[in-house]
Amino acid sequence: MPDSETPLPALRDRLSDLDKRIVELIAERFRVVAHVGDEKAGSDRAIRDPERERQVLASVEQIARVEGAPVNLVRRMYRDLLGESVSRQVSSRTGQTQHEHVRLAVQGAEQTFSFLAAHKYLSGGERQGELVATRTYQAAVDALKAGEVDLAILPIENTIAGSINEVYDLLRENDVSIVGEETWNVDHCLAGVSEVPLGAVRRVLSDLDGLEQCSAFVQALSRAAPVLHVDAGEAMRAVADSGDPTQVAIGAPEAATAHGLQVLRRAIANHAENFTRFVVLARDPVAVDLNAPCKTSLIFVGRHEQGALIRSLDVLGSSGHSMTKLESRPRPGRPWEYMFFLDFEGNVADPRTASALDDLRSTSLHLKVLGSYPAKATKIEFHHGDSTPLLPEPAGVDVLEAVVTGAPPVRASSNYRLAGRAARTADTVIPVGTLLVGGSGFVVMAGPCSVESADQVMTTARAVREAGAQILRGGVFKPRTSPYAFQGLGWDGLDLLAAAGRASGMPIISEVMAVDQVRRMAELVDILQVGARNMQNFDLLRELGKLDRPILLKRGLSSTIEEWLGAAEYLLASGNQQVILCERGIRTFETSTRNTLDLSAIPVLRERTHLPVIVDPSHGTGYRAYVPAMARAARAAGAHGLLIEVHPDPDRALSDAAQSLSFAEFLALMRSLESVAPS
């Protein structure tokens, strides 16, 4: 140890020598880690060994205590070392290209915490990367989707401020995949142009995260007003440009240095342990080696049943998966209804995890897998009476398994394992506004085949509502056999239909014909209808499967029940469990009716699937005189509802005039249904 008389240059030389030795030892450690990874790969052993990590942490912390080193600092350093060791082994095992060059979108200015986390992520995978700054989170996602960048990194949660809701909404709304994660130990500092008494500070500039995470410190500056900026880097720049010592900024020390500011205070966050977790996004998902530590993130909407959330979570517990995060968010357009964001330790490539996801779909109305990716953020367990933080045990049975009983859903091996009764014995009930479709209820959807004018659809809406219909139907995009027939009013017609629905207080249903129509229609339409001609339009089905909206799937013109359920499976497997089947008649040799309405399909479907089944007797017969009898027969056979075409002046309807009912005929039909007992 140098004595107190050693000159400063000699002390600095000594520090430089120590720094060199530390770096050399770190490099040597990673060379040994590479050999360890090779040994594990040769024996097909798991990359991560939680017990070994626990031993390493306990050992180095004990050494730190004996040697008088800061235990917290040593703990943080070794967490990073262990995390980097796992990352390198994952990269080696998966054959990730060394020095891969990527363009990575980052929200904010240089030297913000997002930029620092992005640099850490790139260095962890030994990639060469270019960071592309964007002003907003949305802009980063837009750049990714447009192909302007390869990846985007966004903060998703902080240990003090909690979740970043805007990022969760972007994950829900956009077709991107989580392919990685990174954590950053956030060290907020107070920076200014020069030393100044804190009592003289008048303005504190930072982004929302900085002001929230340092709220106690900011509030203590009683004479200072917080000023919100887009990001902390811009706040630092604004303070530097002002030259005003009474203005200060909160952000990363690196940002303060980059802008020529002095660090006035460090570690000013509300809590010393302040970490932000980031997710890395790509356009397509990645495959993760089954022996690598892996995390899966998803969104799901539970069914409106007693105990539904517990049953959903028990799917993970009973299959041996450990949940690491669960958070609720309001369901857009559904007041007081909620969706859940969930992270768990598991890999979609693992058959056990894939099976659990199938079971989870059967307990949900909507499920979207956001991605399976190499796990980096690790929860720390504190045991009572022991101050040493421990890394968790390998994924095991979730704690819910100890308090929740009941066998998991029976596995199915058919082509429609999610739609079949083996996946779910109880009937699916789908909420549409305040209505429920399925179960013991009976719902009538009625309205014009095509929206023709504001007066026509508004008048029809009032008439069918007064007669007892609960949902307003109306076509705005019409798939017609002849290119010269009326094709519908398009988006203008949709606005008219939506206005009529609002005025009458009824949810609306309308047909979607193309993938590029889906998102826009979902903003206004309560149920999106897939017509018979599109029953096996698999691209359209996959896109609709990403929505949190009910889908009515009509039977194809000549489709078997097996093919029909297979089409429904596309929707279910893509995440949307809110599927309603509609029997609308099939083509046979019979020419007396437009189609042959297959009412025998109702009991067959009620036996084979849990999905609601409704009947369209208008298309099923093609003639209004036959519609009432077939409607009553459908209810008697056990259908959950009807889809009926109604027009103010049926003979002058621009489409399907022969099968449309007048207002009086529809009222008579509704009254006649009251005397029919359902099967």
Summary of the structure (lengths in Angstrom):
residues: 679
radius of gyration: 30.9
end to end distance: 91.5
largest distance: 111.2
contacts: 2323
relative contact order: 0.07
helix: 40%
strand: 22%
